[in-house]
Amino acid sequence: MPDPSRFLAWQRAVAARLSAYGQAAIRQVSSLGIDENTILLVLALGIGAAVGVAVIVFYKLIDLAQRVALTTADSLPGLGRLSIFVVVLAGLALARALVRYGTNDSDGENVPDVMRAVAKRGGVIHATPVGIKTAAAAVAIGTGGSVGPEGPIAVAGAALGSRIGRFFRSGPTRLRVLVACGAASGISAAFNAPIAGVFFALEKVLGTFGVNAFPPILVGSVIAAVVSRAAFGDNPVIAIPTQYGINAASELILYGLLGIATGVVSVLYTRGVYRAASFLERWRRIPQQILIAALVVGTLDILLRNDLWGRGHETLSIEIISQRDAWFLVTLAFAKLVVTAFTLAATRAGGVFTPALFIGATLGGGLASGWSDLWPGFGIVPEAFALVGMAGLIAGSTHAPLTAIMIVFEMTGDYALILPLMLCGAIAYLTARRMHPYSIYSQWLALKGEQITSGQDTAILERLKVRDCYNPNPHVIGETATVSQIIEAIAQSPQTEFPVLDSNLHLVGMITYDDLRQVLSSRESLAPVILAGDLASQEFERVTPDDSLRTALQRISVRGSHYLPVVDSANGNRLLGLISRQDILTAYDRALLTQS
């Protein structure tokens, strides 16, 4: 019987040899005087083309799964509409089986996991589990599951960018840009929206609008769109019969109200996705979780005339807005929220963008239909509000308003709606941020104990830990030290703040120059009776070695101090050392130089 370990060792050896060739090629190119920006542009071109082809393959997989699902449903005699439940159950079960046995039942390999990889792992993303999750998503989508194709595509693009970058042994800085390039290419090809892809990569993946990152991300996004258009045509993803625009300036008030409504519902969407996951986890056996999710998805779809049935990689037909009444559309929006939450919880694969577009469209169209019934002479066009509602739901749920505005604009090609899109997207984003601090992406990170904020500076500070740079041998003062002894200790140390320890070497407080100055102003009367323990301030912040430098910088700024005591995580009174603002800045500068 063949030994798998020998095959894996051979595979690693081949990968290392190919990677060495790739690095040698990059060195040869660099020796010709070709700069880093040119290298990035060439790599971005290759990533864009590869992601474009990957999107075509992914969509073909979805179409195949959908054909099999529909054929199976038609071949089930006597079940009628109940065949939907059977197909959904089988699809969810197969998708979860792929995830369980192919990725060890991981709930990662999603957009927030890519964000974490860029911020904390230098852009390293492993391709194998991502590929399995992508296949699982294709099965779930093709069999009627309510998840989007854009998430797996963006993650697959990011993994391709990471793989290509590591093939050429790229450093962390270049690798992060290539990962963002792959994610942008995925969104671009999925929605025929290259500009939205660029904004998505900059807003959510990199978290910064860096000048050096912009050209390669733009090139990759454009190339992916070109490849995708060659296969699917250069048509708007959502076909609209006419340019809608604004009939009267007073309509902007209603678009503002729609922004508030979509902001509120986007928070419900974010919370609902993770509440559904918590709900299913009450049942420890996976078959029970699948059965419950299938019952929810199948039952709601049957009750709502099959309008929730997944349409493969298509997003939404705008005709549904004019064919349904107001209450039905609003009900459909909340039902879509529920089935999306349960599908994601059951399969652990799929995206949240496309369901958000559906929820926003049906919510916006439903509200507009209701307003049109109330004020028939106002000239309200529900289809226009449906399109704008898409942007509101995306902006509120992802906290990416620029991406939301551009993706709906590019999907429809309706420039006349740009003002309502901007207004609704901004208000929805602000409303959602006011109600809930996390986006649908950052909520996943928060549940993992991660906190990633935008920008390269905070990403570096988040990666670095206190243990990397604190001083383990600070000058300390005993709590029984007199004022004279304190002055003598200060004179011999460059520190400006001092930990005070008791007889058991436990931290009892901190002494600063300001504390000492107050005593010296009344030295004759207070100095003979004041000890260090009396002088030490009990109000001070502290950190542990496992805290990030970002956390340390936040805490050191709370009271405007220059030093923080570093204490044991198990015993908050046991002093391990001190960390200063200068220590933090030095570690940051060193990391920045290493990256460069």
Helices and strands as residue ranges (DSSP letters): H 4-31, H 36-74, G 80-82, H 83-103, H 111-120, H 127-142, H 150-167, H 172-191, H 194-200, I 201-206, H 214-232, H 251-280, H 286-303, H 319-323, H 326-347, H 353-374, G 376-378, H 382-398, H 401-412, G 415-417, H 418-435, H 442-447, H 456-463, G 466-468, E 477-478, H 483-491, E 497-501, E 507-512, H 513-520, H 523-526, H 532-535, H 549-558, E 563-567, E 575-580, H 581-595
